[in-house]
Amino acid sequence: MSHADRKPPEGKALAGLALAALGVVYGDIGTSPLYALKECFGGPHAVALTHDNVLGVLSLIFWSLNFVVSWKYISLVMRADNRGEGGILALLALVRPGGEAKGRGFLLMVGLFGAALLYGDGVITPAISVLGAIEGLEVATPIFKAWVVPIAMLIITALFAVQRHGTAGIGKIFGPVTTLYFVVIAVLGVRGIFLNPEVLHALNPYYAVDFFIREQLHGLVVLAAVVLVITGGEALYADMGHIGPVPIRLAWFGVVLPALALNYFGQGALLLSDPTTVSNPFYLLAPDWATYPLVIIATGAAVVASQALISGAFSLTQQAMQLGFAPRMRLIHTSRTEIGQIYMPGVNWALWAACIALVLAFRSSSALAATYGVAVTGTMLTTSILFSVVMRRLWKWPMWRVVAITSAFVLVDVAFLSANLLKIPDGGWFPLVAAGVIYLLMSTWKAGKSQISEIQKGSSLPLDLFVPDIAKRKPHRVSGVAVVLSSIPNVAPPVLLHHLKHNKVLHQQVIMMTIVSLEIPQVDDATRVKVSDKGEGFVQIIAEYGFLETPNVAHILALAAEQMPAPTEGKVPALKLHEVTFYLGRETLVIAPRKKRKPSDLQLMPAWRARLFSVMTRNAQSAAAYFGLPPNRVVELGAQLQV
C-alpha cells in the first residue's frame, strides 16, 4: 500500500510522527537563527543597523517564511506527491511519465540540475550548521576562537563515521533533541521581545514594503541574507514520504514556525536595544550562564540537521541509480524493517571530504553564508517550474490559475536567486560548480546508457525468431537452469548469443530476466513479476521496481516460482538459487572514430563525453554484487562496444 492510500495518522501516532518530523524534516531550517539575522546586518551584503531597517528585515523574514514554506511548500507543493513520495526526482518522475511527453527533454534538464544543486546543499549544511553552533564558544570566551574549526571538523568527522551503523538508534533522539532546541529558542525569543516589544510591529507586511521602497536596490541585495531563513524548505518536501504530510504540517504550524518567529523577533529586539550584539545576536540573546548549555543544545540540533541532509543525499543517489541517472554504487540497507534507511560508503565519504574542505577554506559560518543560498534558491526555482507542469498537465487546473500561482512563485524565487548571484565571487561559485559537475555526470550516464541500449538492440535477436530457430537446430542441452540478465525484454540478449555461438550448448531451462525501473516509488510484490513461457525451455521474467527499491534477483526468482511453467517430462529442475547459473554481459567500451561515421550511423556522444562515460562504467559496482548474485554461480562474457 502506498503512502497516498494510507489513512492519515491520528492521536498518539500523529503526535509521534510530528515529533519525528521536528528532527528529520526541520533540522535544517531550525538552525538558521544561528547565523541568518547576523548576516542581514553584519555580512558582506548587509544593510545599516537602524530602527527602521530592523523592523523591515524582520517583516521580510516573517513573510518569507510564510510565503515560501507555509504557502508554497506546506499548502501547495506537498500535494504533488508521487504515490506518497516527494523530492525533486520524485517530482521529475511524476511530470515526465514514460513516453515522449511534450517538453520531456527540457523538464529532464531542469529536474536533473535541481537535483544536482541539492548535493551542494547537502555539503554546505553540515559545515555551516556545526560551525554556527560551535562559534557560541567564542561568545563565552575568546580563548576558544582558535578551537572552533578543529572542534567543528571533529564533530563532522564523527557524524560521517557513524553513518555505517545506520540511523535507527540515533534517529530515536532526533525528535527530542530538536524539540528541546525549538523550545529553548522560543523562550529566548520571548525574553528578547520583552526588551523591546515594538519589534512585534514587524508582523505588519507594510514594514517589508517600506524597507524595499527606502533601500531600493540594496533592499533586494539583502535577500541574499534573508534567504538563509528558508533553507530547508525543499527538505520538508523531500521527506514527505518518510513522515507524511499531516505530521509535517502539524509540526510546522504548531512548533517550528512559532519558535522561529519568536527567536528572530527576539534577536531583532536585542539589536534595537544593543546594536553591539550584532556580532552574534543568537548567543547574546541568552544570559551569560546559559551560553555553554546553549552551545551544546545548538550543536545537537546542528548534527540532526546535518544528518537529515546526509540521509537525503543517500536517498537522492538511490533514486538517481534506479531512474537511470547514476551508475550502480554500493548500497547497504542498515535496517531490516525500514526501506528508507540506507548507507552508501562512496557518497558518504565524498560528502565528508567536501564538508571538511569547506570548513578549512571558509573557517566561519559568516564566510560560509556566502556559499549558501545559490543552491537553495536554484532548487526552489526548479521545483516551481516542475510544479507548474503538475498543476496544468496532471491536475488539469485552468491556465489562469496556473499562471497566477507560478508567476508568484517564480517572481519570489528569481528575486532570491538574483540576490544570491552576487555571492558568486565570495563563494557562491561552489554550489554552482558542484551542481554543474554532478549534472554533467548524471546526464552523461543517462545519455551513455541510452546509446548502449540502442547498440544492444541492434545486436540482439527477437525471441519470436530465436526460439523457432532453436527448435529447428536443436543444440545440445545440459541439465540445470541458466538465468541471463538483460536490459531489453523479449529478445535473446547478446550474452546468450555469444554463449551459444562459442560453447554450442544451452541449459534445459533458460530464463531471460529483465529488471525494469518505474517512475513510481514502490511496486507491490503481487504485481512485481511477470513470467511468460516462450517454449523450448525459454522463459521470460520481467521484474518491476520503484525508484526507492533495490532489485534483488533471489527475491525475483522466489516470486516467479509460482508462475514458472511446469517441467516438461520431469527434465526441467526446480528453481533453486544455489543451482542456478547466472550469465552476465560485461562490456568493454571503445571510443569510435568520429570523423569516419556515416550520417546514417548511430548518433554518438562527443569523444570527451564518451571517455567520461567509459570511466564511470569501469568504476560502477558490478551487476553481480549489486543484484546480490552468488559469486560462485556467475559466468561473465565480455564484448567490446564502440561508443
QUICOR-V811288 format. One record per residue. N is the residue number from 1. PSI is psi in radians with two decimals (none if undefined). Layout:
BEGIN
N:PSI
N:PSI
END
This chain:
BEGIN
1:2.27
2:2.88
3:-0.60
4:-0.46
5:-0.16
6:2.62
7:2.35
8:2.47
9:2.68
10:2.86
11:-2.28
12:-0.63
13:-0.75
14:-0.75
15:-0.70
16:-0.73
17:-0.62
18:-0.68
19:-0.74
20:-0.64
21:-0.62
22:-0.63
23:-0.84
24:-0.70
25:-0.71
26:0.20
27:-0.73
28:-0.96
29:-0.45
30:-0.49
31:-0.04
32:-0.61
33:-0.28
34:-0.53
35:-0.24
36:-0.99
37:-0.59
38:-0.69
39:-0.51
40:-0.56
41:-0.05
42:-0.04
43:-3.09
44:-0.42
45:0.56
46:2.83
47:2.86
48:2.48
49:1.48
50:2.90
51:-0.89
52:-0.63
53:-0.64
54:-0.82
55:-0.68
56:-0.78
57:-0.72
58:-0.72
59:-0.71
60:-0.75
61:-0.83
62:-0.80
63:-0.40
64:-0.77
65:-0.74
66:-0.66
67:-0.92
68:-0.86
69:-0.97
70:-0.80
71:-0.99
72:-1.02
73:-0.91
74:-0.80
75:-0.58
76:-1.05
77:-0.63
78:-0.21
79:-0.30
80:1.28
81:2.57
82:1.53
83:0.78
84:-0.27
85:2.58
86:-3.05
87:2.82
88:-0.72
89:-0.61
90:-0.68
91:-0.71
92:-0.76
93:-0.55
94:-0.68
95:-0.17
96:1.12
97:2.77
98:2.54
99:3.03
100:1.23
101:2.65
102:2.33
103:0.27
104:-0.75
105:-0.73
106:-0.78
107:-0.67
108:-0.77
109:-0.81
110:-0.83
111:-0.72
112:-0.71
113:-0.62
114:-0.73
115:-0.69
116:-0.65
117:-0.54
118:-0.54
119:-0.66
120:-0.71
121:-0.70
122:-0.45
123:-0.73
124:-0.68
125:-0.89
126:-0.70
127:-0.87
128:-0.61
129:-0.81
130:-0.75
131:-0.78
132:-0.63
133:-0.80
134:-0.46
135:-0.22
136:-0.42
137:-0.56
138:-0.57
139:-0.67
140:-0.82
141:2.40
142:-0.27
143:-0.57
144:-0.09
145:-0.76
146:-0.24
147:-0.09
148:-0.89
149:-0.85
150:-0.71
151:-0.74
152:-0.75
153:-0.69
154:-0.78
155:-0.76
156:-0.74
157:-0.76
158:-0.69
159:-0.81
160:-0.52
161:-0.56
162:-0.05
163:-0.59
164:-0.31
165:-0.09
166:2.95
167:0.11
168:-0.76
169:-0.99
170:-0.37
171:-0.47
172:-0.40
173:-0.07
174:-0.92
175:-0.93
176:-0.69
177:-0.85
178:-0.52
179:-0.80
180:-0.75
181:-0.83
182:-0.67
183:-0.76
184:-0.80
185:-0.51
186:-0.76
187:-0.75
188:-0.65
189:-0.77
190:-0.72
191:-0.73
192:-0.70
193:-0.61
194:-0.38
195:-0.57
196:1.44
197:-0.21
198:-0.40
199:-0.38
200:-0.28
201:-0.42
202:-0.17
203:-0.38
204:2.10
205:-0.23
206:-0.67
207:-0.55
208:-0.76
209:-0.78
210:-0.63
211:-0.79
212:-0.67
213:-0.73
214:-0.81
215:-0.37
216:-2.08
217:-0.68
218:-0.51
219:-0.64
220:-0.62
221:-0.64
222:-0.25
223:-0.41
224:-0.47
225:-0.64
226:-0.55
227:-0.38
228:-0.39
229:-0.29
230:0.14
231:2.35
232:-0.13
233:-0.69
234:-0.54
235:-0.67
236:-0.54
237:-0.71
238:-0.56
239:0.13
240:-0.64
241:-0.55
242:-0.63
243:-0.72
244:2.58
245:-0.64
246:-0.86
247:-0.61
248:-0.75
249:-0.73
250:-0.79
251:-0.66
252:-0.96
253:-0.45
254:-0.53
255:-0.99
256:-0.94
257:-0.83
258:-0.73
259:-0.77
260:-0.82
261:-0.79
262:-0.74
263:-0.75
264:-0.73
265:-0.62
266:-0.74
267:-0.69
268:-0.72
269:-0.67
270:-0.73
271:-0.66
272:-0.63
273:-0.59
274:1.57
275:-0.36
276:-0.24
277:0.07
278:-0.33
279:-0.58
280:1.31
281:-0.45
282:-0.91
283:-0.57
284:-0.18
285:-0.40
286:2.65
287:2.75
288:-0.73
289:-0.34
290:-0.01
291:-0.89
292:-0.80
293:-0.65
294:-0.65
295:-0.76
296:-0.81
297:-0.76
298:-0.66
299:-0.71
300:-0.74
301:-0.65
302:-0.68
303:-0.74
304:-0.76
305:-0.73
306:-0.72
307:-0.73
308:-0.70
309:-0.65
310:-0.84
311:-0.65
312:-0.65
313:-0.67
314:-0.84
315:-0.71
316:-0.71
317:-0.71
318:-0.76
319:-0.74
320:-0.70
321:-0.81
322:-0.54
323:0.02
324:0.38
325:-0.06
326:2.59
327:2.87
328:2.30
329:2.74
330:2.25
331:2.23
332:2.21
333:2.11
334:-0.01
335:2.44
336:-0.23
337:-0.52
338:1.98
339:-0.48
340:-0.15
341:1.77
342:2.84
343:2.29
344:1.78
345:-0.77
346:-0.81
347:-0.73
348:-0.90
349:-0.41
350:-0.74
351:-0.73
352:-0.84
353:-0.72
354:-0.70
355:-0.81
356:-0.71
357:-0.71
358:-0.78
359:-0.77
360:-0.61
361:-0.68
362:-0.58
363:0.02
364:2.73
365:-0.57
366:-0.75
367:-0.68
368:-0.44
369:-0.44
370:-0.48
371:-0.39
372:2.69
373:-0.78
374:-0.83
375:-0.76
376:-0.86
377:-0.60
378:-0.73
379:-0.69
380:-0.69
381:-0.70
382:-0.80
383:-0.71
384:-0.73
385:-0.84
386:-0.65
387:-0.58
388:-0.60
389:-0.69
390:-0.82
391:-0.72
392:-0.86
393:-0.68
394:-0.76
395:-0.22
396:0.59
397:2.63
398:2.62
399:-0.66
400:-0.66
401:-0.73
402:-0.79
403:-0.73
404:-0.84
405:-0.80
406:-0.69
407:-0.74
408:-0.80
409:-0.88
410:-0.66
411:-0.83
412:-0.76
413:-0.77
414:-0.65
415:-0.82
416:-0.77
417:-0.75
418:-0.76
419:-0.66
420:-0.36
421:-0.40
422:-0.31
423:-0.16
424:-0.81
425:-0.45
426:0.02
427:-0.20
428:-0.22
429:-0.46
430:-0.96
431:-0.53
432:-0.76
433:-0.78
434:-0.78
435:-0.67
436:-0.74
437:-0.80
438:-0.68
439:-0.74
440:-0.76
441:-0.81
442:-0.77
443:-0.60
444:-0.74
445:-0.75
446:-0.79
447:-0.72
448:-0.76
449:-0.62
450:-0.69
451:-0.74
452:-0.72
453:-0.73
454:-0.70
455:-0.75
456:-0.60
457:-0.66
458:-0.45
459:0.10
460:2.92
461:2.20
462:2.48
463:-0.55
464:-0.20
465:-0.63
466:-0.82
467:-0.81
468:-0.59
469:-0.66
470:-0.73
471:-0.58
472:-0.74
473:-0.49
474:1.16
475:2.84
476:2.35
477:2.31
478:2.74
479:2.66
480:3.13
481:2.32
482:2.32
483:2.09
484:2.03
485:2.29
486:2.48
487:-0.18
488:2.13
489:2.79
490:0.47
491:2.76
492:1.88
493:2.77
494:-0.65
495:-0.62
496:-0.71
497:-0.69
498:-0.74
499:-0.82
500:-0.67
501:-0.74
502:-0.56
503:-0.22
504:0.55
505:2.66
506:2.69
507:2.81
508:-0.70
509:2.22
510:2.06
511:2.10
512:1.98
513:2.22
514:2.21
515:2.10
516:2.29
517:2.16
518:2.79
519:0.76
520:2.77
521:-0.81
522:2.71
523:2.38
524:2.42
525:-0.52
526:-0.47
527:0.16
528:-0.73
529:2.33
530:2.17
531:2.32
532:2.33
533:2.10
534:-0.05
535:2.83
536:0.50
537:0.15
538:2.31
539:2.38
540:2.20
541:2.16
542:2.07
543:2.28
544:2.38
545:2.58
546:3.01
547:-0.05
548:0.12
549:2.68
550:2.11
551:2.54
552:2.02
553:-0.70
554:-0.71
555:-0.69
556:-0.80
557:-0.64
558:-0.72
559:-0.55
560:-0.26
561:-0.73
562:-0.41
563:-0.07
564:2.53
565:2.61
566:2.53
567:2.47
568:2.06
569:0.48
570:0.19
571:-0.54
572:2.16
573:2.82
574:2.73
575:1.74
576:2.23
577:-0.72
578:-0.06
579:0.02
580:2.49
581:2.21
582:2.29
583:2.19
584:2.57
585:2.42
586:1.94
587:2.37
588:2.11
589:2.32
590:2.26
591:2.01
592:2.59
593:2.37
594:-0.57
595:-0.35
596:0.08
597:2.52
598:2.69
599:-0.50
600:-0.19
601:2.91
602:2.32
603:2.07
604:2.72
605:2.80
606:2.65
607:-0.71
608:-0.61
609:-0.61
610:-0.67
611:-0.71
612:-0.76
613:-0.65
614:-0.73
615:-0.76
616:-0.68
617:-0.75
618:-0.50
619:-0.01
620:2.65
621:2.51
622:2.63
623:-0.62
624:-0.79
625:-0.71
626:-0.70
627:0.06
628:0.66
629:2.52
630:2.14
631:-0.59
632:0.11
633:0.26
634:2.30
635:2.15
636:2.31
637:2.20
638:2.71
639:2.62
640:2.35
641:2.36
642:2.22
643:none
END
